[in-house]
């Protein structure tokens, strides 16, 4: 009887160890999956933080350039862009004239395109923070100037980028 009982006890112990090994394997799989999710979330948050920082930097550069005085037109660049936008006089000849005139200020136009690209990317990553940054840009630059920049920059550069500030303008320039 002792030999039979010992065999059953050994078999029972083996079954318990197999169950524990299986449970440990499932726990490890869950832990690895959680670590991957945490790592992906950490990467996403780092990307969002980078985008916000880049938007802020581009915004500061743009603000300085828009407020810089243009001695040719005797006004800041922001006033020139708004005047062009408000005039509505955007015939093909006028657009060519604008392209030539604004080519001296291409850094400002490129900065606006970069800012727009960062906003698009941020919207894909985090909608709430995108809205926060959109509001920051709109307040810092002025909403009407943002709309004008979306329209004028797209019109004069031919660069395809997303207009973030006015649906009507997106349809008008798209």
Secondary structure as GFF3:
##gff-version 3
##sequence-region A 1 174
A	DSSP	alpha_helix	2	67	.	.	.	ID=ss1
A	DSSP	beta_strand	69	70	.	.	.	ID=ss2
A	DSSP	beta_strand	75	76	.	.	.	ID=ss3
A	DSSP	alpha_helix	77	87	.	.	.	ID=ss4
A	DSSP	alpha_helix	92	102	.	.	.	ID=ss5
A	DSSP	three_ten_helix	103	105	.	.	.	ID=ss6
A	DSSP	alpha_helix	106	125	.	.	.	ID=ss7
A	DSSP	alpha_helix	127	141	.	.	.	ID=ss8
A	DSSP	alpha_helix	143	157	.	.	.	ID=ss9
A	DSSP	alpha_helix	167	173	.	.	.	ID=ss10
###
